[in-house]
Amino acid sequence: MQEETPLIRPTDEEARKLARTLLRGARYGALAVLDPETGFPLATRTLVGADLDGAPVLLISRLAAHTRALAADPRCSLLVGEPRKGDPLAWPRLTVTGEARGWRRAPKTKM
């Protein structure tokens, strides 16, 4: 009888390295927040970068619904991982949860 592959990988050093690679290499991700008006979950696509220690940096507009939601409740999750050819669920992906912080306005540029 063939042994089944576990659905969730054990959190070993190889898994941690893959998680860091996925997060640092992400250019966009699915950001999930709680809508302050309805209380329902809201998922949107946002640009992602990483700071020097590998923490995600989200590049978001103050006009976006997820920005208003984060201002009301900073709890969120971010899903990263690029599906490739074939079954999108067969490729590595990572969800991180936390609280958004460090709001900064983009500097004004002279034209």
C-alpha positions as CSV (number, residue, x, y, z in Angstrom):
1,M,0.0,0.0,0.0
2,Q,1.3,3.4,-0.9
3,E,1.9,5.9,1.9
4,E,-0.2,9.1,1.7
5,T,1.6,12.5,1.4
6,P,0.7,14.8,4.4
7,L,-1.5,17.7,3.4
8,I,0.3,20.2,5.6
9,R,4.1,20.1,5.8
10,P,5.9,19.9,9.1
11,T,7.4,23.2,10.2
12,D,11.0,22.3,9.8
13,E,14.0,24.4,8.5
14,E,13.2,23.5,4.9
15,A,9.6,24.8,5.3
16,R,10.8,28.0,7.0
17,K,13.3,28.6,4.1
18,L,10.5,28.1,1.6
19,A,8.2,30.5,3.5
20,R,11.0,33.2,3.5
21,T,11.5,32.6,-0.3
22,L,7.8,32.9,-1.0
23,L,7.4,36.0,1.0
24,R,10.6,37.8,-0.2
25,G,9.8,36.9,-3.8
26,A,6.1,38.0,-3.8
27,R,5.2,41.0,-5.9
28,Y,1.5,40.8,-5.2
29,G,-0.7,38.9,-2.8
30,A,-4.3,38.5,-1.6
31,L,-4.9,40.7,1.4
32,A,-7.8,39.8,3.6
33,V,-9.3,42.3,6.1
34,L,-12.6,42.9,7.9
35,D,-15.0,45.4,6.3
36,P,-15.8,47.9,9.0
37,E,-19.3,48.6,7.6
38,T,-20.5,45.0,7.4
39,G,-18.0,43.0,9.5
40,F,-17.6,40.5,6.6
41,P,-14.3,39.4,5.3
42,L,-12.9,41.3,2.3
43,A,-10.1,40.0,0.1
44,T,-8.3,42.1,-2.4
45,R,-5.1,42.0,-4.4
46,T,-2.3,44.3,-3.4
47,L,1.3,44.9,-4.2
48,V,3.8,43.4,-1.9
49,G,7.4,44.0,-1.1
50,A,9.7,43.0,1.7
51,D,11.8,45.0,4.1
52,L,15.4,44.2,5.1
53,D,14.4,41.6,7.6
54,G,11.9,39.9,5.2
55,A,8.7,41.3,6.8
56,P,6.0,42.0,4.2
57,V,5.5,45.6,3.1
58,L,2.1,46.3,1.5
59,L,1.9,49.0,-1.1
60,I,-1.7,50.3,-0.8
61,S,-3.7,53.3,-1.8
62,R,-5.6,55.4,0.7
63,L,-8.5,55.2,-1.8
64,A,-8.8,51.4,-1.5
65,A,-11.5,49.7,0.5
66,H,-8.9,47.5,2.3
67,T,-7.1,50.7,3.5
68,R,-10.2,52.0,5.2
69,A,-10.7,48.5,6.7
70,L,-7.2,48.4,8.0
71,A,-7.6,51.9,9.5
72,A,-10.6,50.6,11.4
73,D,-9.2,47.2,12.4
74,P,-5.5,46.4,11.6
75,R,-6.0,42.6,11.8
76,C,-5.3,41.1,8.4
77,S,-3.9,38.1,6.5
78,L,-1.8,38.0,3.4
79,L,-1.7,35.0,0.9
80,V,1.3,34.8,-1.4
81,G,2.5,32.2,-3.8
82,E,2.4,32.1,-7.6
83,P,0.4,29.3,-9.1
84,R,1.9,27.8,-12.2
85,K,0.7,25.5,-14.9
86,G,-1.7,22.8,-13.8
87,D,-3.5,22.5,-10.5
88,P,-3.0,25.9,-8.6
89,L,-3.4,24.1,-5.3
90,A,-0.4,21.9,-6.0
91,W,2.1,24.8,-5.8
92,P,3.6,26.3,-2.6
93,R,1.8,29.2,-1.0
94,L,2.0,30.9,2.3
95,T,-0.6,32.8,4.5
96,V,0.7,35.1,7.2
97,T,-1.5,36.8,9.7
98,G,-0.9,39.9,11.7
99,E,-1.7,43.6,12.3
100,A,-0.9,46.3,9.8
101,R,1.2,49.1,11.2
102,G,3.6,51.8,10.1
103,W,1.2,53.9,8.0
104,R,3.2,56.4,5.9
105,R,2.2,58.7,3.2
106,A,4.2,58.4,0.0
107,P,6.4,61.5,-0.4
108,K,5.1,64.1,-2.8
109,T,7.1,64.5,-5.9
110,K,7.8,67.7,-7.8
111,M,6.7,67.8,-11.4
